[in-house]
Amino acid sequence: MHGEPLPPTRPVLAAAQRAGQVSPEQVSIIERGLDRVDRLGFDPGHIDAAEALLTGHAHTFGPADLKQLTDRVVDRIDPDGTLPTDQLNEDRRHFHLRPAADGTYRGESSSPAPPGRSSPPSSARSHGPAPTSTPNPTITRWA
């Protein structure tokens, strides 16, 4: 990426806004609605069709009615309300290990809690005995 302009994420909606067919408020309503289903696990063709449908009818409806229509279209794309939690959690998990300037490695990870649990069980938070101090205060060793 070297500063070149990016294409709009919603080309049909962007074209309608440039032509003055939809207001910024209507654009916001449609974008917020489609963002709820525009992610892994949903058919991009359905999202594109929904964008075209909503953009085509946006000039007919006021903001409140357009929001209701958007909600109905989104519900048709995702009738169960969301992707299965297991699939979403799998997509959110990551582990990244990178070297530090002092020759050690630093790790960063994320693993969402299982369904129905807001935090890991207490046994998962315990990682053995408390750390012991070393002469270098930036390094922690586990006994």
C-alpha positions in Angstrom: 0.0 0.0 0.0 1.5 3.2 -1.1 -1.2 5.8 -0.7 -3.3 4.8 -3.7 -7.1 5.2 -3.2 -8.9 2.1 -2.1 -12.2 1.0 -3.7 -15.3 1.5 -1.5 -16.3 -1.5 0.6 -19.9 -1.1 -0.5 -19.7 0.0 -4.2 -23.4 0.1 -4.9 -24.1 2.2 -1.8 -21.1 4.5 -2.5 -22.3 5.1 -6.1 -25.8 5.9 -4.9 -24.4 8.4 -2.3 -22.2 10.1 -5.0 -25.3 10.4 -7.2 -27.3 12.0 -4.3 -29.8 9.1 -4.2 -29.2 8.3 -0.5 -28.4 10.5 2.5 -25.4 10.0 4.8 -27.9 8.8 7.5 -29.3 6.2 5.2 -25.7 5.1 4.3 -24.9 4.7 8.0 -28.1 2.6 8.6 -27.3 0.2 5.7 -23.6 -0.1 6.6 -24.3 -0.8 10.3 -26.8 -3.4 9.3 -24.7 -5.2 6.8 -21.6 -5.1 9.0 -23.4 -7.5 11.4 -23.3 -10.2 8.7 -20.3 -9.2 6.5 -17.8 -11.5 8.0 -16.5 -15.1 7.8 -19.2 -17.7 7.5 -21.7 -15.6 5.5 -22.0 -15.8 1.7 -20.5 -12.6 0.2 -23.1 -12.9 -2.6 -25.9 -12.6 -0.1 -24.2 -9.5 1.4 -23.9 -7.9 -2.1 -27.5 -8.7 -3.0 -28.6 -7.2 0.3 -26.6 -4.0 -0.4 -28.2 -3.7 -3.8 -31.7 -4.3 -2.4 -31.4 -1.9 0.5 -29.7 0.8 -1.7 -32.4 0.5 -4.3 -35.2 1.0 -1.7 -33.4 3.6 0.5 -34.9 6.6 -1.4 -38.4 5.2 -0.7 -38.0 5.0 3.1 -37.3 7.3 5.9 -34.5 6.4 8.4 -36.8 4.6 10.8 -38.4 2.5 8.1 -35.1 1.8 6.4 -33.7 0.6 9.7 -36.6 -1.9 10.0 -36.1 -3.0 6.4 -32.4 -3.4 7.0 -33.0 -5.5 10.2 -35.4 -7.8 8.2 -32.9 -8.3 5.4 -30.1 -9.0 7.9 -32.4 -11.5 9.7 -33.0 -13.3 6.4 -29.2 -13.6 5.8 -28.7 -14.8 9.4 -31.9 -16.2 10.8 -30.3 -17.8 13.8 -28.9 -14.5 15.0 -25.2 -15.2 14.7 -22.6 -17.8 13.7 -22.0 -20.7 16.1 -20.0 -19.5 19.1 -17.4 -22.2 18.5 -16.7 -21.0 15.0 -16.4 -17.4 16.1 -14.1 -18.3 18.9 -11.9 -20.4 16.6 -11.6 -17.4 14.3 -10.6 -15.1 17.2 -7.8 -17.4 18.6 -4.2 -16.5 17.9 -0.7 -16.8 19.2 2.2 -14.6 18.1 5.8 -15.1 19.3 8.4 -12.5 18.5 12.0 -12.0 19.5 12.8 -9.2 21.9 16.0 -7.0 21.9 17.4 -8.8 24.9 17.4 -12.2 23.0 14.3 -13.6 24.7 11.0 -14.1 23.1 7.7 -12.4 23.9 4.4 -14.1 23.3 0.9 -12.8 22.8 -2.2 -14.9 22.6 -5.9 -14.7 22.7 -8.4 -17.4 23.4 -12.0 -16.4 24.1 -13.8 -18.1 26.9 -16.0 -21.1 26.1 -19.8 -20.5 25.6 -21.6 -19.5 28.7 -18.5 -18.5 30.6 -17.2 -15.0 30.9 -13.7 -15.8 32.0 -11.5 -18.9 32.1 -11.9 -21.2 35.1 -9.7 -20.5 38.1 -7.6 -23.6 37.3 -6.7 -22.1 33.9 -5.5 -18.8 35.5 -3.0 -20.7 37.7 0.3 -21.2 36.0 2.3 -22.9 38.8 4.1 -21.3 41.7 4.7 -17.6 42.0 7.6 -16.2 40.1 10.9 -15.7 41.8 13.0 -12.6 41.5 16.2 -12.6 39.5 19.0 -10.0 39.3 17.5 -8.6 36.1 14.1 -7.1 37.1 12.8 -7.4 33.5 13.1 -11.1 33.4 10.8 -13.4 35.5 11.6 -17.1 36.0 9.2 -19.7 37.1 10.4 -22.0 39.8 
